């Protein structure tokens, strides 16, 4: 992995990941104003899969999309966990809680991943465990206070459930058969995950009425497809091969800050003292986990072990 952090392209890509992935919370909120949450997610990821898969077929040939049935099933399972469950529950939760609170709760993903490692008998460093404890204290504080503003117990529980599912989907790649090409894996994940969202949305009674879709929701959906799921994702994939993982991993505690600021500026959301306090505790815990993990205190991880933020499916093992 390249270590030349003076390359201006690295910083441009990193800023893109910071801003794009931090902004997807706002994009989801605007989209679900007039498009049902599950169906909007289905549209987002199926369209993104079609664009990415089409680009691969044109540039690499249709042979690049070949995979075994087992690899397809593995990527499909990851897509269901990440997108159908993880992202779908987040979209539902944003009807009940602020985008800033949702982003702060989703920041618990790196903490859940440590728990999964412990279950898999991969003993984390003591400082990593300390970071998990600190981070979950922040999550508990936000949950017990109800976010101190626009929050509800239902929205908080749904967000945490989605974060747990997202963590499981981030933990599996590299441990189950997956397509070797990470972009092919992502195409399958988005296709299956998006189809799952369509099914769940339809069964739950969601209906898409084109005449009722506002211009703002349509533009937000286009942003999520083209920018959130493609620009942010490809920037992250490029960074994994060009920049130190210690630098790339900082998105885990920058994205919530971006989401909170955009919520305040665009949606006039209130940032209350409990949200600030709980958010700071979560960020400190995540920062401790990331800094401990990146310092070489455990065997080097594959990109599949890294937590993935909203809007970018885990690519599997390159």
C-alpha positions in Angstrom: 0.0 0.0 0.0 1.3 3.4 -0.9 2.3 5.7 1.8 2.8 9.0 -0.1 0.5 11.3 1.8 1.9 14.4 0.0 0.0 13.4 -3.1 -2.7 16.0 -3.6 -5.0 13.4 -5.1 -5.0 11.5 -1.7 -6.3 14.6 0.1 -8.8 15.3 -2.6 -10.2 11.8 -2.4 -10.1 11.9 1.4 -12.1 15.2 1.5 -14.6 13.6 -0.9 -15.1 10.7 1.4 -15.4 13.0 4.4 -18.0 15.3 2.8 -19.9 12.8 0.6 -20.4 10.1 3.2 -21.2 12.7 5.8 -23.8 14.3 3.5 -25.7 11.1 2.8 -27.7 11.4 6.0 -29.0 14.7 4.7 -29.6 13.2 1.3 -31.7 10.4 2.8 -33.7 12.8 4.8 -34.6 14.9 1.8 -35.3 11.8 -0.4 -37.8 10.3 2.1 -39.8 13.4 2.3 -41.8 12.3 -0.8 -40.4 8.9 -1.6 -41.0 5.9 0.8 -37.8 5.0 2.6 -37.4 1.4 1.5 -38.4 2.0 -2.2 -36.1 5.1 -2.3 -33.2 2.9 -1.1 -34.1 0.2 -3.7 -34.0 2.8 -6.5 -30.8 4.2 -5.2 -28.8 1.0 -5.1 -30.3 -0.8 -8.1 -29.5 2.3 -10.3 -26.0 2.5 -8.8 -25.4 -1.2 -9.5 -26.6 -0.8 -13.1 -24.2 2.1 -13.6 -21.2 0.4 -12.0 -21.9 -2.9 -13.6 -22.4 -1.3 -17.0 -19.1 0.6 -16.6 -17.3 -2.6 -15.7 -18.8 -4.4 -18.7 -17.8 -1.6 -21.1 -14.2 -1.0 -19.8 -13.3 -4.6 -18.8 -15.6 -6.7 -20.9 -18.5 -8.9 -19.7 -16.0 -11.6 -18.6 -15.1 -9.3 -15.7 -18.5 -9.8 -14.2 -18.2 -13.6 -14.1 -18.2 -15.3 -10.7 -19.2 -18.6 -9.1 -22.6 -19.2 -7.6 -21.1 -19.3 -4.2 -19.4 -16.0 -4.7 -22.7 -14.4 -5.8 -24.5 -15.8 -2.8 -21.7 -14.4 -0.5 -21.9 -10.9 -2.0 -25.7 -11.1 -2.0 -25.8 -11.9 1.7 -23.5 -9.0 2.5 -25.7 -6.7 0.4 -28.8 -7.7 2.3 -27.1 -7.0 5.7 -25.5 -3.7 4.6 -28.2 -2.2 2.5 -31.6 -4.0 2.9 -31.3 -4.1 6.7 -28.6 -1.6 7.6 -29.4 1.2 5.2 -33.1 0.5 5.1 -33.5 0.8 8.8 -31.5 4.0 8.8 -33.9 5.5 6.2 -36.9 4.5 8.4 -35.2 5.9 11.5 -34.6 9.3 9.9 -38.3 9.8 9.9 -38.2 9.9 13.7 -34.8 11.3 14.7 -32.5 14.1 13.4 -29.8 13.4 10.8 -27.1 14.5 13.3 -28.3 12.0 16.0 -28.6 9.2 13.4 -25.0 9.9 12.2 -23.7 9.9 15.8 -25.4 6.6 16.5 -24.1 5.1 13.3 -20.6 6.1 14.4 -20.8 3.1 16.7 -20.1 0.7 13.8 -16.4 0.4 14.5 -17.3 -0.5 18.1 -19.7 -3.2 17.0 -16.9 -4.6 14.8 -14.7 -5.1 17.8 -17.5 -7.0 19.5 -17.7 -9.3 16.4 -14.0 -9.9 16.5 -14.2 -10.9 20.1 -17.0 -13.4 19.3 -14.7 -14.8 16.5 -12.0 -15.2 19.2 -9.8 -12.4 17.9 -8.7 -10.7 21.0 -8.4 -6.9 20.6 -5.9 -4.8 22.4 -6.8 -3.6 25.9 -6.9 0.0 24.6 -9.3 -1.1 21.9 -11.6 -2.5 24.5 -11.4 0.7 26.4 -12.4 2.6 23.3 -15.4 0.3 22.8 -16.5 0.9 26.4 -16.1 4.6 26.1 -18.0 4.7 22.8 -20.9 2.6 24.0 -21.2 4.9 27.1 -21.8 7.7 24.6 -24.3 5.6 22.7 -26.1 4.8 26.0 -26.1 8.5 27.0 -27.7 9.5 23.6 -30.2 6.7 23.9 -31.3 7.4 27.5 -31.6 11.1 26.8 -33.6 10.5 23.6 -31.1 12.7 21.8 -32.1 15.7 23.8 -34.2 17.1 20.9 -35.8 15.7 17.8 -35.5 12.1 18.9 -37.6 9.1 19.8 -36.9 5.7 21.4 -38.2 3.9 18.3 -35.9 5.9 16.0 -32.9 5.3 18.2 -33.5 1.6 18.5 -34.0 1.2 14.8 -30.8 3.1 14.1 -28.8 0.9 16.4 -30.3 -2.2 14.9 -29.3 -1.0 11.5 -25.8 -0.2 12.7 -25.5 -3.7 14.1 -26.6 -5.2 10.7 -24.2 -2.9 8.9 -21.4 -4.1 11.2 -22.3 -7.8 10.5 -22.2 -7.1 6.7 -18.8 -5.4 7.1 -17.4 -8.2 9.1 -18.3 -11.1 6.7 -16.3 -10.2 3.5 -13.0 -11.9 3.6 -14.5 -14.7 5.7 -17.0 -16.0 3.1 -16.6 -16.6 -0.7 -16.8 -13.3 -2.5 -16.1 -12.1 -6.1 -12.3 -11.3 -6.3 -12.9 -7.9 -8.0 -14.1 -5.5 -5.3 -16.1 -3.5 -7.8 -17.9 -6.6 -9.0 -18.6 -7.6 -5.4 -20.0 -4.1 -4.8 -22.2 -4.4 -8.0 -23.8 -7.6 -6.7 -24.2 -6.2 -3.2 -26.0 -3.1 -4.4 -28.1 -5.1 -6.8 -29.2 -7.7 -4.3 -29.5 -5.2 -1.4 -31.5 -2.8 -3.6 -33.8 -5.6 -4.7 -34.3 -6.6 -1.1 -35.3 -3.1 -0.3 -37.9 -3.2 -3.1 -39.3 -6.4 -1.7 -39.5 -5.3 1.9 -41.0 -1.9 0.9 -43.7 -3.5 -1.3 -44.6 -6.1 1.3 -44.8 -3.4 4.0 -47.3 -1.4 1.9 -45.0 1.3 0.5 -46.1 2.6 -2.9 -44.3 4.8 -5.3 -46.4 7.6 -6.8 -44.3 9.5 -9.4 -46.7 12.5 -9.4 -46.1 13.1 -5.7 -42.2 13.1 -5.9 -40.9 16.6 -5.2 -38.0 18.1 -7.1 -36.0 18.2 -4.0 -36.5 14.5 -3.3 -35.6 13.6 -6.9 -32.4 15.7 -6.8 -31.5 14.1 -3.5 -32.0 10.6 -4.8 -29.9 11.4 -7.9 -27.2 12.8 -5.5 -27.2 9.6 -3.5 -26.9 7.4 -6.6 -24.2 9.4 -8.5 -22.3 10.9 -5.6 -23.0 9.0 -2.5 -22.8 5.5 -3.9 -20.4 6.0 -6.8 -18.1 8.9 -6.2 -17.7 8.3 -2.5 -17.3 4.5 -3.0 -14.7 4.8 -5.8 -12.7 7.4 -3.8 -12.6 5.0 -0.9 -11.5 2.1 -3.0 -8.7 4.2 -4.6 -7.6 5.4 -1.1 -7.3 1.9 0.2 -4.5 1.3 -2.4 -2.8 4.7 -2.2 -3.0 5.9 1.4 -2.2 4.6 4.9 -5.2 2.9 6.4 -4.5 5.0 9.5 -5.4 8.1 7.5 -8.3 6.6 5.6 -9.9 5.3 8.8 -10.4 8.8 10.1 -13.7 9.0 8.2 -15.2 7.1 11.1 -15.2 10.1 13.3 -15.3 12.9 10.7 -18.5 11.8 9.0 -20.7 12.4 12.0 -19.4 16.0 12.4 -20.2 16.7 8.7 -23.7 15.2 9.1 -24.4 17.3 12.2 -23.2 20.5 10.6 -25.3 19.9 7.5 -28.3 19.1 9.6 -28.0 22.4 11.4 -27.3 24.5 8.3 -29.8 22.9 5.9 -32.6 21.5 8.1 -32.2 23.9 11.0 -31.8 21.0 13.4 -31.1 21.8 17.0 -27.8 20.5 18.5 -28.6 20.1 22.2 -26.1 19.6 25.0 -26.9 15.9 25.4 -26.2 15.4 21.7 -22.9 17.3 21.9 -21.8 15.4 25.0 -22.9 12.0 23.8 -21.4 12.6 20.3 -18.1 13.7 21.8 -17.9 10.6 23.9 -18.7 8.4 20.9 -16.1 10.2 18.7 -13.4 9.8 21.5 -14.2 6.1 21.8 -14.0 5.5 18.0 -10.8 7.6 17.8 -9.2 5.4 20.5 -10.3 2.2 18.7 -9.0 3.4 15.3 -5.7 4.8 16.6 -5.0 1.6 18.6 -5.9 -0.6 15.6 -3.8 1.3 13.2 -0.7 1.3 15.4 0.2 -2.3 14.7 -1.0 -3.7 17.9 -2.9 -6.4 16.0 -2.3 -8.3 12.7 -2.9 -6.2 9.7 -6.5 -6.3 8.4 -7.8 -6.6 5.0 -9.9 -3.8 3.6 -13.0 -6.1 4.2 -12.4 -5.7 8.0 -12.7 -2.0 7.8 -16.1 -0.4 8.9 -18.0 1.1 6.0 -20.1 4.2 6.3 -23.5 4.9 4.9 -23.9 4.7 1.2 -20.8 2.6 0.3 -21.1 -1.2 0.4 -18.2 -3.2 1.6 -16.2 -4.3 -1.4 -15.1 -7.7 -0.1 -11.5 -8.9 -0.1 -9.6 -7.4 -3.1 
